């Protein structure tokens, strides 16, 4: 496997350093005329028809984010799962499209699951079904994909994605951008200084936000800019009607949320729990805002381990 060299904050704890330095593959596939990038913490090509019994786990980032948001989380599951993280089109190292639609993004998710060999197939008919996990906007994509995928999935984990009760006041839409081109910065340090979490929130783990910032920018001929197409942000809406998809999820579902989230309120948690049903785990992470895995990464890992371990003991 090829490791991706990245700069790590000298103040970062050892667990974080080990996770970032864990071997990972960078892979590209073509989906509907667009080059799609994903990371794999195993080698899909070396397994051939003899796939291991470990289930697949696909991680889906939030709006404007990318696969590297999972670089310090995924290695914790590499021994028990075949883990991948996707860059949806218009974000990260994937290509751009003229039009972005949820159906296209779910087609990209399906294509990565196929390319990485995470689905059970004729050579592995009794193999475990893959799991998908999405944060924020990625959680909406996971809901839609799970609702459309029949019994091909073993479970869907939603991380701080708000599906509101219709009786509640809708969340405010993100401010519409007036930009027609991404901002350009004269040097790396200026670009890094402009990195912000959206929605705005504090994060005490500067070693994580520094890593995220450094993997969120790219160098052009004479400047630096962000690794996402600004047209994507016009497609990102927290108020989209994903209630039907959440209720229609095939197989198991779980919700992880931050107790200080600005967009997932206790009422929203209760409503989502009713839609998912009484058997769906709902885990609140203390002292976590919307970006749960940045705020409390080890608590997030522990919560996800508990969910996946319980599902593994009772496979579908």
N, C-alpha and C positions, 0 to 999 in steps of 0.2 A: 504494500500500500504506500501511497505517496503522502507525506505529511505536508501541510500548508504552513510555511514559516510565518509567524506573526509575532509582533512585539507585545510583551506582557509587562504590566506595571510591576516594578521591583517590589512594591509593597503588597502584591497579591499573595494570599495564603497558598500553602503548598497544594491543597486539594484542587484549587483553581488552576494552578500551574500544571499539575498532572493531567487534568481534564483537557486543557487546551493543547497539550503536547501529545495527547493520545492519537495514534495513527488514524487517518481519515482519508477517504477517497473523494475527489471532486469529479463529478460525471455530468455529461450533457446528453440530452436526447432532443429529438424534434417532435413537437406537438402542434398540429394545425398550423404549420408554417412558421413556428417560432422556436428558437433554441431555448430549452429549459434546463436549468442547472439544479443539481442536488448533491448533497453530501451523504456518504455512506460510511458507517463505522464498521464495515466488514467488506469483503471482496465478493460482489455478486458473481463475477466471472469465474471464480475458482471453485464454486460449488457445483456447477453443472446440474445434472438431474438429481444429484444426491444432496438435496437441501437439508439443513439441520432441523432439528425439532424446535429450535427456538422460534417463537412467533415474531412476525415483523411489527415494527413500530415506526410510523411515519409522523414526523413533527412538522407542523404548519405554522408559520410566523404570522405576526400581525400586519396591519396596513403600513406600507412604506418600510417594513423591516425585511429580514432575509434569513437564510439558513444559519448564519453564524450566530444568531441570537441563541441557538441551542448548543453551541460548541462546548459550553461548560456544564451542560445538563446531560446530553446524550451519552457520554462515556460511562455514566453511572449505571446505564442499562445495557451496555454493549455485551456483557457476559450472559445476560438472560434473554436478550432480544436482538434481532437483526434491525438496527436502527438507521433510519434515513431522515434527512431534513431537506425540504424542497425550497427552492426560490420560485415563487409564483411569477408568471410573466409580468414584466414591468417593474420588477423588484430584484434586488441582489444582483447576481451575475447572469440572470436570465435575460432573454431578449425582450424587446418592446413590441406592442401591438397597436394597431390603429384604434381598435375598440376593445374595451375590457368588459367582460360579462362573467357573472358567477358560473354559468355553465361551461365556459372555457376553462376557468380555473379548476373546476372539479374534473374536467377531462385531463388536465395536467396532473392532478393528484392520481387519477387512475393510471395514467401512463407511467408515472414513476413507480407505483406499486408493481406494475407489470415488469418494467425494465429491471428493477432490483430483485425480481423473483420472489416477492413477498406474498403473492396469492398462492393458495393451494391450487394445484393443477393435476392433470392426469398422471404425472410422474410422482406426485406427492399428494394424492387425493385425501389422505387422512391427516395431512399436516395442519398445524394451527392456523387459524384465520388471522389476518393482519389487524392491527389496531391503528387508529388515527387519533392524533391529539392536535388541537388548534388553539392558539391564543388570540383573543380579541377578534379582529377581522378573520383571522385564521380559524377561529372557533365557528364562525358563521359558515365558512367553507366546509368545515368538518361536519356540521349539522346537515348541510345540503347534500354533501357526498354520502353521508351515512343514510339519509332518507332515500336516496336513489339507488343504493348499492345492494339492496336486498339482503341476503344472508351471507354475502361475501366477506363481511367484516366481523371481527370478534368483539369489537367495542369501540366507542367513541368517547374521548375525554375532551371536555370543553373547559377552557381556562379564561375566566373573567370576560365572557362575551355576553352582553346584556340582551335578553329577550324579555321585553316588558309586558306586563299585564295591559291589555288595551284600555283599561280604565285609568291607568296612570298617565301623568303628564309626560309626553315624549321627551327623550333626551334631546338637547340642542344639537342641530346638525353642525358638523365641523365647518369652520369658516371657509367660504369658497375662495380659492386662490385666484388672483388676477394675473399670475405669471403665465407667460407663453413660452418660457424657457427656464431651465433650472438655474439657480444662482451659481456664480463662479467665484472662487476665492483664490487670491494670489499665491497662497502657500499652504502647506499642510497644517501648520499651527492655527492659522485663521479659520480653516475649515473645521478643525476639531473644536475650536472655541464656540462654534455656532451650533453644535449638536444639542438637541433638546428632546426629551421624552414627551410624547403626546398620547393622551392628555397630560398636561404639565403636572409633575409630582416630584417630591424629593426622592433621592436614592442615596443611602449612606455608603453603598458599595461602589466607590469611585473606580476601583480597579475593574469592575464589570462595565460601567458606563464608558470608561476609556477604551476598553476592548471593543465594545459595540460601536463606538464612534469611529475607531480606526478601521473597522471592517465595513463601514457604511459609506465610505467615500472612495472615489477613484480619481486618478490623475489623468488630465487631458494633455494636449500639446503644451499648453502654457499656464494651466490653472488646475484647480481641484473642484470637484462637485460631488453631489450625492449619487448613490447607486440606485436611484429609482426614477421612473418616468413620472413627471408631475401630472400627467393625464390620469394616472392611477388614482390619485387622491380624489378626483371628481367622482370615482366609482365607489369610494369607501363611505358607507353610511351605517351608523349604528342603529338607525331606526328601521332598517329593512324588515319586511314581514317574514321572519324566520320561525314564527310560532308553529306553523304547520310542519316545517321540516323537523323541528325539535320533537314535536309530538309523534311524528312518523318515523323517527329513528328506528332502524331495524337492528335488533340485537341490543347489547348492553350500552349504557351511557353513564357518565359521571360528570360532576361539575366541581371544579376547584376555583376558589375565588379569594380575593384579598379582603380582609375585614375593613380596610381603609380605602377600598376602591371608590373612585369618583363616579363610576358608571354602573356598577353592579350593587344595588342597594339591597337591604334585607328583604324588602317587598319583592324585588326582582328575583332574588334567590328562592323565595317561597313559591313564586309563580312558576319558575323554571322547574323546581322540584315536583310540583303537581303535574306538569306536562310530561316529565320523564318517568314518573311513577315511583312508588315507594321503595322499589328495589335499587334505585339508582343512588350511588353514594354522592353526598354533597359535603365537601371539605372546605372549611374556612381556614385560611392561613393567617395567623396573628401577625400584626405589624407589617402587613403587606398592602401596598397600593395596587393599582391596576396592573403594573408590570411585575406580577407576582414572583416570577423566577429570577428577576433582577434584585428585588428587595429581600427575599428570603429564599435563596437558592437551595440550601440544604433542607429546609422545611418542605419546600416544594418537591424535592427528590423523595423525601420520606413519605409524603402524602401519595405521590404517584406510585411509588413502590407498593404501598399498602393496597391500593386499588388494583394494580396489575397482578400482584401476588394472589389476591382473593379471586380474581377472574381466572388465573391459571389453575387454581385448585378445583374450579368448576367450569371446565371448557365447554364451549358451545359447538 
